[in-house]
Amino acid sequence: MSVETAQPDPASTVAAKTGAIHRVRRVGHHGLRIVTIAAIVGLALIAMGFFRFTDTIAELKTSGPVAEVDAIVALTGGYQRIDQALALLEQGVGERLLISGVNPSTSGAALRRATGTKPATFDCCVDIGYEALDTIGNANETAGWIRQRNYSRILVVTNNYHMPRSLLELSQASPDVTFLAYPVTHSDLKTETWLSDPIALRTLFVEYAKYSLARLRYWSGAKSASGLRADLAAKQPVAASLD
């Protein structure tokens, strides 16, 4: 007795395949909508954070008398930071100045000549730090200097856009020390002209990204390099000598 094998209905097979395709497409469209909405929300949050960051910078002021401090630290790398710090020192603000992050090829005499500072000021009251490679290094170099001299109130001189991250890193490296801001202003962020300046816009956004990453690093407890020249050199592989 022969047994007939049931043949699939071509129409139902096509319908099943079509239905499966439609379901995949619906899932894909739904997923794409979720991704698009998430991207829009993410960009909106980044924009809000960025403009809140620029508003914070715009509110930083140097007008009025400078608060009483033990010493000053100037972080190298930007517009007129060293000049402003030396001027404050000569006005009697603080008893010493640390210039952190100076290139090893730059001597104290060269800095003095470039800034037009009195030789007596450099000889008595200026310390030059050659170890810091970045802002984290500035904080660690400053922390060692503070411990050595037992300071508790420090005036920080750096550009206004660099101030939030500098204060964050300094406070993390020296949590028992009070840091006061003396921002050096290169452009007025209270007007909207900086929005049409691509260099200012790029500088501010890059600094905002670095500041956000620094906050995330401390929030997560992640470790980072010390930012000090000596520690970096210690980690470099020693080259084998050739006979």
C-alpha positions in Angstrom: 0.0 0.0 0.0 1.5 3.3 -1.0 1.5 6.3 1.3 1.1 9.7 -0.2 3.3 12.4 1.1 1.5 15.7 1.7 3.0 18.4 -0.4 3.3 21.9 1.2 0.9 24.5 -0.2 3.0 27.0 -2.2 0.7 29.8 -1.4 0.9 29.2 2.4 4.7 28.9 2.2 4.9 32.3 0.4 2.5 33.8 2.9 4.6 32.5 5.8 7.8 33.9 4.4 6.2 37.2 3.7 4.8 37.4 7.2 8.2 36.6 8.6 9.8 39.3 6.5 7.2 41.8 7.7 7.8 40.9 11.3 11.6 41.3 10.9 11.0 44.7 9.2 8.7 45.8 12.0 11.3 44.8 14.6 14.0 46.5 12.6 11.9 49.7 12.3 11.1 49.6 16.0 14.7 49.2 16.9 15.8 52.0 14.5 13.2 54.3 16.1 14.6 53.5 19.6 18.2 54.1 18.4 17.2 57.4 16.7 15.3 58.6 19.8 18.2 57.6 22.1 20.7 59.4 19.8 18.5 62.6 19.8 18.2 62.5 23.6 21.9 61.8 24.0 22.8 64.8 21.7 20.3 67.0 23.6 21.9 66.1 26.9 25.4 66.7 25.6 24.3 70.1 24.2 22.7 71.0 27.5 25.7 70.0 29.5 28.0 71.9 27.1 26.1 75.2 27.5 25.8 74.7 31.2 29.6 74.3 31.2 30.1 77.5 29.2 27.7 79.3 31.5 29.8 78.2 34.5 33.0 79.4 32.9 31.4 82.8 32.0 30.5 83.3 35.7 34.1 82.9 36.8 35.4 86.4 37.7 38.7 88.0 38.8 37.2 91.3 39.8 37.5 92.6 43.3 40.1 91.9 45.9 41.9 88.5 45.8 41.1 86.3 48.9 43.9 85.7 51.3 45.9 82.6 50.3 49.1 80.9 51.4 50.5 80.6 47.8 49.8 80.6 44.1 50.0 77.8 41.5 50.1 78.6 37.8 49.3 75.8 35.4 51.3 76.2 32.2 49.9 75.7 28.7 47.7 78.7 28.0 47.3 82.4 27.4 49.0 84.7 30.0 48.8 82.2 32.9 52.4 82.7 34.1 52.3 86.5 33.6 49.1 86.9 35.6 50.4 84.7 38.4 53.7 86.6 38.6 51.9 89.9 38.7 49.8 88.7 41.6 52.9 87.5 43.5 54.6 90.9 43.1 51.4 92.5 44.4 51.8 90.5 47.6 49.3 87.7 47.0 50.6 84.6 48.6 54.2 83.9 49.8 55.3 81.7 46.9 54.4 80.7 43.4 54.6 77.3 41.8 54.7 77.2 38.0 53.7 73.7 37.2 54.3 71.8 34.0 57.2 73.7 32.6 59.1 72.2 29.7 62.5 70.8 31.0 64.3 72.8 28.3 63.0 76.1 29.7 65.1 77.6 32.4 63.9 79.9 35.2 66.1 82.7 33.7 64.3 82.3 30.4 60.9 82.5 32.1 62.0 85.6 34.0 63.2 87.3 30.8 60.1 86.4 28.9 57.8 87.8 31.6 59.9 90.8 32.5 59.8 89.8 36.2 62.3 91.2 38.7 65.2 88.8 39.4 64.6 89.2 43.2 61.0 87.8 42.8 62.3 84.7 41.1 65.2 84.2 43.4 63.1 84.4 46.6 59.6 83.2 45.8 59.2 81.2 42.6 59.4 77.4 42.3 59.4 75.8 38.9 57.9 72.3 38.4 59.2 70.3 35.5 57.4 67.0 36.2 53.8 67.6 35.1 52.8 66.4 31.7 49.1 67.2 31.8 46.4 68.5 34.2 46.5 65.3 36.3 50.3 65.8 36.5 49.7 69.4 37.5 47.5 68.3 40.4 50.0 65.6 41.6 53.0 67.9 41.2 51.1 70.6 43.2 50.1 68.1 45.8 53.7 67.3 46.6 54.7 71.0 46.7 51.8 71.7 49.1 52.7 68.8 51.4 56.3 69.9 51.5 55.4 73.5 52.5 52.3 72.7 54.6 50.0 75.0 52.7 46.2 75.0 53.1 44.8 77.7 50.8 46.0 78.0 47.2 45.1 80.4 44.4 44.9 78.6 41.1 45.8 80.6 38.0 44.8 79.1 34.6 42.5 79.9 31.7 38.8 80.2 32.5 37.9 77.2 30.2 40.5 75.1 31.9 39.5 76.0 35.5 36.7 73.5 36.2 38.9 70.5 35.3 41.9 72.0 37.1 39.9 72.4 40.3 38.5 68.9 40.1 41.9 67.3 39.6 43.6 69.5 42.3 40.8 68.7 44.8 41.1 65.0 44.2 44.9 65.1 44.7 44.7 67.3 47.7 41.3 66.9 49.3 42.2 68.8 52.5 43.3 71.9 50.7 41.1 74.9 49.7 41.6 75.9 46.1 40.4 79.3 44.9 40.0 80.2 41.2 41.8 83.1 39.5 40.7 82.6 35.8 42.6 84.1 32.9 40.0 85.2 30.4 40.8 85.1 26.7 37.3 85.6 25.3 34.1 86.9 26.7 31.6 84.0 27.0 28.8 86.3 28.2 28.3 87.4 24.6 27.4 84.9 21.8 30.2 85.9 19.5 32.3 82.9 20.5 29.6 80.7 18.9 30.8 82.0 15.5 34.5 81.4 16.3 35.4 77.9 15.2 38.6 77.9 17.3 36.9 79.0 20.5 34.1 76.6 19.9 36.5 73.7 19.3 38.6 74.6 22.4 35.6 74.8 24.6 34.0 71.6 23.4 37.3 69.6 23.7 37.7 70.9 27.2 34.1 70.1 28.1 34.7 66.5 26.8 37.9 66.2 29.0 36.1 67.6 32.0 33.2 65.2 31.5 35.6 62.2 31.2 37.4 63.3 34.4 34.2 63.4 36.3 33.2 60.0 35.0 36.6 58.6 35.9 36.3 59.8 39.5 32.7 58.7 39.7 33.6 55.2 38.6 36.7 55.0 40.7 38.9 54.2 37.6 42.6 54.6 38.0 44.6 56.9 35.8 48.3 57.6 35.1 50.0 60.1 37.5 50.8 62.5 34.6 54.3 62.9 36.0 57.4 62.7 33.8 59.3 60.5 36.3 56.6 57.9 36.4 56.3 57.8 32.7 60.1 57.4 32.3 60.0 54.6 34.9 57.5 52.7 32.8 59.5 53.0 29.5 61.2 49.7 28.5 65.0 49.9 28.9 66.7 49.6 25.5 69.2 46.8 25.3 72.8 48.1 24.9 74.7 47.3 21.8 78.2 46.0 22.0 
